[in-house]
Amino acid sequence: MEIKKVGVVGCGLMGGGIAQVCAESGYETVAREINDELLNKGISAIQANWKKAVAKGRMTEEDQAAAQGRLKGTTNMNDFEGCDLVIEAVIELMDLKKEVFTELDNITPPHAILATNTSCLSIIEMASFTKRPEQVMGIHFFNPVPVMKLVEVVETISTSQETMETGRKFSESLGKQVVTAKDSPGFIVNLLLIPFLLDAIRAYEKGLATKEDIDAGVKLGLNHPMGPLTLTDLVGLDTTYHIACAMYEETADSKYAPPVLLKQMVTAGWYGRKSGKGFYDY
Ligand code: 3HC
């Protein structure tokens, strides 16, 4: 199946990045947010990235104009009509995913693939809200989407091989390297990353070291591009918390239990970079 028109549900940190790379890669792209304020914020962030890319000589003005022309922002789910692929990137709450998948199943053409960018929730559960479970899969991007090379394509017990192949080829056409994972909590990367981030938060919570030394230890001792507390600020404390809760609920394994400090910071509205305050101030 050839993909020409792509829909992205959610134009936040992840959805905005996904819409950006789709439009850059030649796809007619529809990005949807729940209101004009969030939509304008998301589209402005994409435009700022393109402006910066042109200023740095990584993109021509013609390519920017063409990408801009392919991107349409909307607050109306009906604008996903005619999409060959829709990628859901709303917050990690199954009730919300249920609403989105039910609506997408009604709006999109029968051949369309419905994908989720979920980090941790059950994809087969999302598929169960549709009448096309064989065309539901995970396409999981990493933050910041325009920079990170990896995409995890995820198959449920119902996903057809044709759907997986189309999802893989599509992800590669965005310039990404693809790994394939089963529909299991955290797939490959978050299975390993989340306990690591939570352990770093627990070490800080216990006062074992300063946040700067925890980050410097990992950055310099393991050659990571950033330390775990800085990375949690980038991913979002709220997102990390939701992922940890979902993985803990699914596995009952205490290594995924969110530390009290993380919950307190999220309750206080300290979401990391996106809110201006997390482990560090921005
Ligand atoms: N959007 C677009 N481009 C961005 C960006 C963003 N949000 N952030 C950085 N960039 C670009 C910069 O413009 C710059 O481009 P240039 O080389 O052309 O100037 C390039 O990336 C490098 O940025 P900087 O020089 O500002 O800073 P760094 O060299 O420190 O790189 C980083 C920043 C790419 C974020 C790097 O620190 C990094 O790779 N950190 C780790 C990120 C990571 O692990 N992500 C995965 C998180 S887990 C996840 O997403 C899964 C989810 O399910 C939780």
Residues whose N, C-alpha, C, O or C-beta is under 5 A from the ligand:
A	BS01	3HC	N49 S119 F141 F142 N143 P144 P146 V147 P225 M226 V235
